[in-house]
Amino acid sequence: MKKNLLITTAIIITLFLLSCNKDSDTPTTIDIKGNWTFISMDANTTAIVESSQGAQTQKTITYSSYTTQNNTGTITTDASTMKANHLSYSVNTTAKSYVYQNNVLTDSLETPFGFAAPPSSSGVPYKYESSDSIYFEGGTLFMNGVTQNITPGGAKLKLNGDTLYMTQYVHEAIDHSVSGVTVKSDNSSTSVIKLKRQ
């Protein structure tokens, strides 16, 4: 009798645990539809420029980190499109560069780095990749100062109360010729965009 009771209890506990696990395996999709105020963007960028001529190679790696200033504009999001209205910000920081010749560090320098993104109003389509990440096939609204071209990219979402954090990674690698020398450029940025629900 005790043996049957133990087996029955074990089965009930197992079924309960399985049902709890099933619930936790299906997270709720983060709902980003609505109107948002652009608060700020924190970014870390890396730019690598490399060229070779004969047996000589030269490479410069430049890093910058900043939080945007003079932030203005709003974002309106429906089920498939993110639209900016008068989105603008400025950057005022210092970039640190390291210069290598034949993979040997030869110099380093700090340079003021700043720009102002003019107010823009545009829209970009997006789609959910998972419950907490979206993908922009045509690039995002926050690419100024990172790439020259429209580069597809994704964003990880986190909603904390009425504040939405979008963490995005942008990468662009291009080769071009300068006076017959092939120059390789590799630019990347990781940024956290902060929006507040209106």
C-alpha positions in Angstrom: 0.0 0.0 0.0 2.8 2.4 1.0 4.6 1.5 -2.2 1.5 2.4 -4.4 1.1 5.7 -2.6 4.8 6.6 -3.2 4.5 5.7 -6.9 1.3 7.7 -7.2 2.8 10.7 -5.4 6.0 10.5 -7.6 3.9 10.5 -10.8 1.8 13.5 -9.6 5.0 15.5 -8.7 6.6 14.6 -12.0 3.5 15.7 -14.0 3.4 18.9 -12.0 7.1 19.7 -12.7 6.7 18.9 -16.4 3.7 21.2 -16.7 5.7 24.0 -14.9 8.7 23.5 -17.3 6.4 23.6 -20.3 5.1 27.0 -19.2 8.6 28.4 -18.7 9.6 27.1 -22.2 7.2 29.5 -23.9 8.2 33.0 -23.0 5.9 35.9 -23.7 6.8 38.0 -26.7 7.9 41.5 -25.7 5.3 43.9 -27.1 7.0 47.0 -28.6 3.9 48.4 -30.4 3.1 52.0 -29.4 4.7 55.4 -29.1 8.1 55.9 -27.6 10.3 58.8 -26.7 14.0 58.5 -27.7 16.0 58.9 -24.4 19.6 58.0 -25.4 22.0 55.5 -27.0 25.1 54.0 -25.5 27.6 52.8 -28.1 30.9 51.1 -28.4 32.5 51.2 -31.8 35.6 49.6 -33.4 37.0 50.6 -36.8 39.8 48.6 -38.4 41.5 49.8 -41.6 44.2 47.6 -43.1 46.3 47.9 -46.3 49.2 45.9 -47.8 51.8 47.0 -50.3 54.4 44.4 -51.2 55.6 42.8 -47.9 54.5 45.8 -45.8 51.2 45.9 -44.0 49.7 48.8 -42.1 46.7 48.5 -39.8 44.9 51.1 -37.7 42.4 50.1 -35.0 40.2 52.8 -33.6 37.9 52.5 -30.6 35.3 54.8 -29.2 32.6 54.7 -26.5 29.9 57.3 -26.0 26.4 58.2 -24.8 24.5 60.4 -27.1 23.5 63.9 -26.2 20.9 66.4 -27.3 18.5 63.5 -27.9 15.2 64.3 -29.6 12.4 62.5 -31.4 9.9 59.8 -31.1 9.5 56.3 -32.4 6.1 54.8 -33.4 6.0 51.0 -33.7 3.2 48.8 -35.2 3.3 45.0 -35.7 5.9 45.2 -38.6 7.3 48.8 -38.9 9.3 51.1 -36.7 8.9 54.8 -37.7 11.1 57.7 -36.4 9.8 61.3 -36.2 12.4 64.0 -35.9 15.0 61.6 -34.5 18.2 63.4 -33.7 21.2 63.1 -31.4 24.8 64.3 -31.1 28.1 62.6 -30.1 31.0 64.3 -28.5 33.8 61.9 -27.4 37.4 60.9 -27.9 38.5 58.1 -30.2 41.7 56.1 -29.3 43.7 54.7 -32.3 46.5 52.2 -32.4 48.8 52.0 -35.5 50.5 48.8 -36.5 53.2 48.2 -39.1 53.8 44.5 -40.0 51.7 43.6 -36.9 54.0 45.7 -34.6 52.5 48.6 -32.6 54.2 51.7 -33.7 52.0 54.5 -32.4 48.8 55.4 -30.6 46.8 58.6 -30.5 43.6 60.2 -29.2 41.4 62.2 -31.5 38.3 64.2 -30.7 35.3 62.5 -32.3 32.0 64.1 -32.7 29.0 64.5 -35.1 25.4 65.6 -35.0 22.8 63.3 -36.6 20.4 65.7 -38.3 16.7 65.3 -37.5 15.2 62.5 -39.6 11.8 60.9 -40.1 11.7 57.5 -41.7 10.4 54.0 -41.3 12.0 50.6 -41.4 10.3 47.2 -41.4 11.2 44.6 -38.8 10.2 41.1 -37.8 10.4 39.0 -34.7 13.2 36.4 -34.6 12.2 35.2 -31.1 10.2 36.5 -28.2 12.9 39.0 -27.3 14.7 39.8 -30.5 13.8 41.6 -33.8 15.5 41.8 -37.2 15.8 44.7 -39.6 16.3 43.5 -43.2 16.9 47.1 -44.4 19.0 48.4 -41.5 17.9 50.2 -38.4 17.0 53.8 -37.5 20.2 54.2 -35.5 23.1 53.6 -37.9 24.6 57.1 -38.3 28.3 57.2 -37.7 28.7 53.4 -37.9 28.3 52.5 -41.5 28.1 54.2 -44.9 25.6 51.7 -46.3 22.3 50.2 -45.2 23.3 47.0 -43.3 20.8 44.5 -42.1 20.9 43.8 -38.3 19.1 42.6 -35.3 18.2 43.9 -31.8 17.7 42.2 -28.5 14.8 43.6 -26.5 14.4 44.2 -22.8 11.3 45.9 -21.3 11.6 47.3 -17.8 8.4 49.0 -16.8 7.8 51.7 -19.4 11.4 51.7 -20.6 12.5 49.6 -23.6 16.1 48.7 -24.2 17.2 47.6 -27.7 20.7 46.2 -27.9 21.9 46.0 -31.4 25.1 45.0 -33.2 26.0 46.5 -36.6 28.8 45.2 -38.7 30.2 46.3 -42.1 33.2 45.1 -43.9 34.2 46.6 -47.3 37.3 46.6 -49.6 38.2 49.5 -51.8 41.1 50.7 -53.8 43.1 53.8 -53.1 45.8 54.7 -55.6 46.0 51.0 -56.6 46.3 49.8 -53.0 43.5 47.6 -51.6 42.3 49.0 -48.3 40.1 46.8 -46.1 37.7 48.5 -43.7 35.9 46.7 -40.9 33.5 48.7 -38.8 31.3 47.4 -36.0 29.2 48.8 -33.2 27.3 47.5 -30.2 24.7 50.0 -29.0 21.9 50.1 -26.4 19.1 52.3 -27.4 16.8 53.5 -24.6 13.2 54.4 -25.3 10.4 55.4 -22.9 6.7 54.6 -23.6 4.6 57.7 -23.9 
